Amino acid sequence: MMNPTATLLISCPDQKGIIARLSNFVFQHGGNIVDSDHHTDFSVNQFLGRIEWEMAGFGLSKADLPVALAAVADPMGGSGGRPWRLHFSDDVPRLSIWCSRQDHCLLDLLWRWKAGELKASIPLILSNHADLEPIATQFGIPFQQVSMSPGKKDESEAKSLALLALHRVDLVVLAKYMQVLSDDFLRAFPGVMNIHHSFLPAFAGAQPYHQAHARGVKVIGATAHYVTPELDAGPIIEQEITRVSHRDTVEDLVRKGKDLERMVLSRALRMHLQNRVLTYGNRTVVFE
C-alpha cells in the first residue's frame, strides 16, 4: 500500500516558472514527489498540471497545507479565481451509481469495486426501476427507487438530490441510467459522470446503435463524459472503439458495444478517483 499522498491539480494561464514554484514548495516542506505531469494548450494559453507527493515526513498537516499552498498557487490564476484543487489519497470519495434496467455497467463497476480496483465508498445505488435491486442487495449496498413519472420530474429530482445530500455523495455515476437530468439538477449537483453508447460526437441521443447500423459504420464506440446541460456534449474523459462489418446486425452492435461501455466507464471512473482528470472549457486533460 502506497503511503498517503497529496495531489495538486492546477489549471491556470500559462506563465514562466509554474513547475519550479510548485516543486520548490513541496521541496521546502520536506515532500517527496512521486508523480508529476503537465500540459500546455498554447491555442488558449492554458497550463494544466498534476503533482503528487507523499505526506509522510511532509512539514505541513492536511489542515495547514491549503493555506500555505494558496499563497503560492492563488496568484497563478490571475483574475480568474483560485486555479487549483487539492486532494488527499486517504480521503475516500463517496459515489452513487444510478442505473435503470440494464445491468452490465453496474455489475462491472461493483465487481471492480469489490476487487479493490476503485477506491471509493458506495453508499447508494439509485434507479428509476426496481429490477436491479437484487444486485445492490448482493453487494450489501442500499438501493433506492425513485420513479420518473411523466409530469413529476421536478419532484423526483428533488427527492434524488435529498438522497445525495443525506448520503454525502461526491460523484454520481450514470451506469446506463437512460434519463436526461434537468439543468436545475445539474446546477444543484454538477458532479455527474455518464457512459454513452457511441463514439461521441457521432450519434448522440437515443438509439445510437440503430443510427450506426443505418449509417453502415465500420467502427462503433463508447464515450465516458461529464454531464452538462447540453445532451451528450460534456467534457470527454475516455473513449474506445471496435470494428464492425456489414454482417453485423443491430443486436451484434449492442453486444459488442456493451463490452466497450463497461471498459470505458470503469477506466474513466478510475482516472477520476485517482484525481487524474482536469477540465477546461469543454475539454479534459487526463494524466495517465
Buried (B, 14 or more C-beta within 10 A) or exposed (E): EEEBBBBBBBBBBBEEEBBEBBBEBBEEBEBBBEEBBBBBBEEEEBBBBBBBBBBEEBEBEBEEBBEBBEEBBBEBBEEEEEBBEBBBBEEEBBBBBBBBEBBBBBBBBBBBBEEEEBEBBBBBBBBBBEBBBEBBEEBEBBBBEBEBEEEEBEEBBBBBBEBBEEBEBBBBBBBBBBBBBBEBBBEBBEBBBBBBBBBBEBBBEEEBBEBBBEEEBEEBBBBBBBBBBEEBBBBBBBBBBBEBEEEBEBEBBBEBBBBBBBBBBBBBBBBBBBBBBBBBEEEBBBBE
